[in-house]
């Protein structure tokens, strides 16, 4: 319309100018209206804009090959909100999650994974009760945890798997609450008591392990955590937040921090890189009146007596220790009781130069063979991945099929171990990656094991073989 009036501007310049002004005013108001609509719409089921509803339908079509009947609209919308309704990013995130759950065996984690005793006794926390809206509550006196003792006594992979199991336990509670209340419950309220938080909780190897734990939560379980409340610190928040960010996205609603100690700014700066903008906005620092703040969210009868409520455990226990683990000093008798029947002395050693990689080829002759590994560095982390040669002449991992994505692991304090099932025969490549380190070379002690399918009836007590034994087997 404006183009027509431009042609007639010489004859009716005033008319054109008026129309152009009206057009600009209308455009600005339309933009404001659309922006306000986007702000008002939460992205929750029943509160979708037309564009969000259309994106949800496209999301279903895009993922029709992987979504299951129990993946309802509530579930799918969590992933869309996690990526601001970006269709491609949300789809990639959900596909990655489903692959991760399959690799880790999350759907059978209660049947197949037996947590280490040290985690079952000394890893703080427990799910108990519900808030005023019916959301389950995870209580965690994390200031009482012996970070070094846990790390000296458990493999990193077991620690992460144990925390995933805890999250899945919370999901079961959500399902129970949904059935009990007759409405969808998909939020989790988390309360951390870090009263005894101190410099000992800044132990770097422990922080690195728990950063890995954190990454699981937010990307694998989106839009689940309703609030996180911290007393006197944020150490476990670092551990939990990374899980929330990467593996359980859109899980965090609020993080309430009470009685933050002097080292709080230091710890918070360690946490911040692992938090999305949305998660940072959900962090709230409370003062000495934290008990009053708790009671705004939770009925007093649901709060343990030690935190200002009236709930007690057996024999009047104010800490409700029957449901909540309170940590404590890990006895040294647990140290090094890692489920790996090997030591650095009988492992094969390899020196990986700065900026370099090291690849080890294993030939698999029978489908369903298990490849298992254990490795430890003498200092600093190392990248590790497993690949499959689709062509024997392939030399670069970029040409190979990825079996286990290469990631950096902190294995200089606790050995890293794992396994994969080989669905096809051929050459598998174990690759240590130090290409990111331009200053330090790494000494890696490793042991690899090849388990034929006929021996898999009981794998619980299998020990590692030396690299020489494996070479003899596959030659």
MOMOCOR-V383095 format. One record per helix or strand of 3 or more residues. SS is the DSSP state (2 for helix, 1 for strand). FROM is the first residue (numbers start at 1). TO is the last residue. If there is no record, write none. Layout:
ss	from	to
SS	FROM	TO
SS	FROM	TO
This chain:
ss	from	to
2	2	7
2	13	40
2	50	62
2	73	82
2	87	104
2	106	112
2	117	122
1	125	130
1	136	140
2	142	144
2	147	153
2	156	181
1	188	193
2	199	202
2	204	220
1	225	231
2	235	246
1	254	258
2	264	272
2	277	281
1	283	286
2	290	297
2	300	302
2	305	307
2	314	316
2	332	334
2	344	346
1	348	352
1	357	364
1	369	377
1	382	388
2	397	399
1	401	409
1	416	422
1	426	433
1	442	451
2	453	455
2	467	474
